[in-house]
Amino acid sequence: AALAFLLTLASSAIAGENNETVTKYSLWVGAHYTDFSDYTKKVGEYNLGNEEGLPEFAGKIFSQSSNSIFRLFGHYYDDQNIYSTANATVSDKFKAAFMYRSLTHRDGQDMLTNLNAREYLPNAAPPGLGGKTLTHEVLDPGADYDVHRQEIMSEMELLLSKRNNVRMMAAHRSILKDGTEQKISNDHCYGCHVISRTGEVETRQHQFETGIDADVKEFRVGYRFGYRHFQSNAPDA
């Protein structure tokens, strides 16, 4: 079972007068503790796996003036579980948003004990005797697998001309993964043998998009261009 305790320590807000900038903010500070029992890799599937108390905090900022809005939010759970967003709007001329998300995933290990099969030979005496047998081998029993996933997103929109409402947009997204996972492979010759081992994870995915839109009479027309790149730096073996 997993236990956690949370405590709010502070929350405050400040507001300006009419037609002035209004700013509100809040700060949350606390801690959490997880006590592992039973199958810890499932109870702590999205935890670092440390049986100890860890600090935790979050904060919000909101600012608004006559023609602009700004928001900021961040939540720190541990050094691999973080979430933050920020966005800004300046009248109808400019918009921008940013997001960062980080989490760790601890996965259990399949011991392959459910693999039990043998080839059936109808002409054998007695029928079914002999044939190839499926065997398995776990090279890293008790291994801990965990993958740290980070995601970064940003996008912006800019008004280029009020005439025909011409706007340009650009967006970016990156997904970074590092850690280890279970790799299962099989060999086939005189028999079938399934092997489980630890495999490294180190992938990088980047996506970019840009475009332009405009009003042409009663239609909204535009063009979008996108590019996506994926790369794995983990060894094959």
N, C-alpha and C positions, 0 to 999 in steps of 0.2 A: 504494500500500500504506500501511497505517497501522501505526505502531509505538507501543508504550506501555511504560512501566516503572513498577512499583509497589513500594513499600517500607514495611514495617511497622516503626514505631519504638518503640511502647510498648503494653503490655497488662498490666493489673493487676487484682487483685480483693481485696476485704476482706470477711470474714465475721464476724458476731457470734457470741456464745455461744448456747446453747440457750434457746429462749423469748424471744429478743431479735430485734431487727430485723437481717436479713441483707442486706447491700448488696454488689453486685458491679458493677464498671464496667471498661470497656476504652476505650482511645483509640488510634486508628489515624491516622497522619500520613504523607503521601507526596506524590507528584507524578506527572503524566503528560505525555507529549509525543507529538504526532502529526505525522508527516512526510508531507505530501500529494504524491502522484504520480498520474499517469493522470487519471481523472475525479474531481476532488476533491469534487464535489457528491454523489457516491455514496459515496465512501470516508468522508467526513465528514458523512454524512446526519444524524446526531444529535449533531454537534459544532458549536461556535460558528464553526468555520472559520478559527480563528487558528492559524497554524503557529508555535507557541511552547510552551514549558513552562508548565504551570499547576499551582498547588497543589491538593491533594486531601486530604480528611480525613473521618473517620467516628468516631462514638462510640456507646457503649451504656451504659445504666444499668439495673440491676435491683435492686429493693428489695422485701423480703418480711418481714412481721411475722406475728403469730399470726392476724390476721383481715384482712389487706390485702396486695395485690400491686400494684406499680407498675413499668412498663417504659417506657423511652425509647430511641429509636434515631434517628440522623440521619446522612446521607451527603451531603457537598458535593463535587460534581465540578467545576462551574463556576457562574457566577452565574445560569445559566439551566437547570442540571441539578442539582436538589436533591430529596432524598427524606427524609422524616422521619415517624415515627409515635410515638404515646404512648397508653398505655391504663392504666386503674386499676380495681381491684376492691376493694370494701370489704365483706367477708363476702358475704351474699346480699342486701344492702340497696341497693347502688349499683354501677353499672358505667358506665364512660365510655371512649371511644376517639376519637382524633384522628389525621388523616393529611393531610400536605401533599406534593404531588408536582409538580415543575416540570421540563419538558424543552423543548428546541427541535428543530424538524424542518426541515431544509434540503432542499427538493425541487428536482429537475432541471427543465429547460425543454424542452418539446416544441416542436421547430422546425417541426412540421406537414409535414415533407418527404414523409411517406407519403401525403399527400392528393393523388390524381391521378385525376380522373374526368371523363368527358364524356358528355353525353346522346346516346343512340342514336336516330337517325331512320331508320326502315326505308324510308321513301318517298323519301329523298334519293338523288341520283345523284352518285357511287355510294352505295349504302346505308350509313348510319352517318355520313356526312359532315355537318358542321355541328352545330347544337344547342348547348345551354348547356354551358359549361365551368366546372369547379370550380377556383377559385384561392384562394390563401391569402396572408396577410401577417402577419408578426411585428413588432409595433410596438416591442418592447423586446428586441432580440436580445442575448443574454448576460446577461440580468437574473438576479439572485440572489433566490430566493424562500425565505423562512423564516417559520415560525409558532411563537411561544412559547406553550405550553399550560401552564396552571396549574390544578390540581385541589385542592380543599379539601373534606375530609369530616369530619364529627363526628357522634357518636351517644351517647346515654346512656339508661340504664334505672334506674328508681327504684322501690323497694318502698314502696308506700303503706300496705299493711296485710298483716300475716301471716295474718289470717283471710281465707280464700279466695284467698290469694296474689295480691293485687291489685297490679299493676305498671303503671307509666306509662313510655312510651318516646318519644323525640324524636330526629330525625335531620336532618342538613343536608348538602347537597352543592352545590358551585359549580364550574363549569368556565369558565375565562377564556381566551380566545384573542386574540392580537395579532400582527400581522405582515403579510406579503404573500403572494399566491398567484397562479398563472396563471389568467386568465379567458379563455375562448374563446367567441366568438359568431359568428353568421353572418348575412349579408344575402342576400336572394333577390329578384332582379328579372330582368334579361335574362341573368344568370348567377348562380352561387353563389360567394360570397366569404366565406372564413373568416378571422376576425381574432383575434389573440392579443395580450393586453395585461396589464399588472400591475394587480392588484386588491388593495385593502386588506382586511385581516381584523381585525375588532374585535367579537367576540361575547361575550355574557354569558348563562350558563345557571345558574339557581338552582332547587334542589329542596328542599322541606321535607316532613317527614312526622312525624306524632304519633299516638299511640294509647294505648289502655288495655286490659289483659287481666285476666281473673280466672278462678279455678276454680269451676265450678258443678257440684257433685256429681262425676261422672266425666268431665265435659266441660271443655275450656278454651275460653272465649269471649272475644271482644274486638272492638274497632273501630279501624280505621286511617283516617286522613285525610291525603291528600297534595296538594301543590300544586307545580306546575312552571312556571317562567317563562323565556322565551328572548327575547333582544333582540340585534339587530345594529346597531351604531353606525357601520358602514363606509358610505361614500358609494356610491350606486348607480352612478354614472358610473365 
